[in-house]
């Protein structure tokens, strides 16, 4: 069913070459999880599709490994040791263990010096690190040390958290070259600003500082050594300067469902200071905030650029919808920020007006009620 989609994934998005080592991985529902029937079905299809993609790659390219494991506790949490060994190779893995770094990486407690030592070890053994990694796990590994080390060794990494296989036939069918151009142009405009102001019809209003932070584009062409991005692709993203965000975020969707009623997150000095509303999803957020104050951090601002994306009920595709924005909480250490925590959750906002504020105080509207103006 997805043979052409698999062909495009490996040849167009990843640019696989003869002899390269490919790793595909997915995850299974943990016994203590209680997903809805619809989400359990999606995750079962995701697991099977990941296995099918690996089988396709093995048949066409050879040298392909498939691994599945019980899902991590949250997006942004480090994956299990078995995946580290499969991706980095025995030599690099064993050296991380011998150096006493691996357990601290897994718990996200490693110091900057330990992270740098881990990078040195992995780069030294880069010949055995996977060339191409396809992350078809439900929970995201985008914001992990695992992913950043694969990239440091030159591995190309595609992250597809919460993926629904049907997306192969919709948002993955975008005109990739047009997406590249649109995304690059918007990133350039964002990088001319020192602050971003966002308002939405549902009452969200945020001021987001970006002094010294660089916006990057995720355009789905992951063919250069060390490339990383989401698939489906299509966003401009940045880590706001910590402590600078102020305002109110009105949430209407959790990552995989529409909320029964909106939640308001009050943001002060770059963190969520208060939650208003009684929707059950509030309890999950409060639990995460109790686990670590770092999980309150405003971690990311993203702007969707994919004109084939349309699903509001799946965060992976929703955050790519052309003319939307998304704001994330938690970890931003993998893309220019300073907050490291095993949690990263995105929330999408519709019909936003986004204004770039320049160093001299001039303003430029880049989105007006969900429409690009550049």
Secondary structure, 3 states (H helix, E strand, C coil): CCHHHHHHHHHHHCCCCCCCCEEEEEEECCCCCCCCHHHHHHHHHHHHHHHHHHHHHHHHCCCEEEEEEECCCCCCCCCCHHHHHHHHCHHHHHHHHHCCCHHHHHCCCCCHHHHHHHHHHHHHCHHHCCCEEEECCCCCCCCCHHHHHHHHCCCEEEECCCCCHHHHHCHHHCCHHHHHHHHHHHHHHHCCCCEEEEECCCCCEEEEECCCCCCEEECCCCCCCCCEEECCCCEEEECCCCCCCEEEEEEEEECCEEEEEEEEEEEECCEEEEEECCCCHHHHHHHHHHHCHHHHEEEEEEEECECCCCCCCCHHHHCCECCCEEEEEECCCCCCCCCCCCCEEEEEECCCEEEEECCCCCEEEEEECCEECC
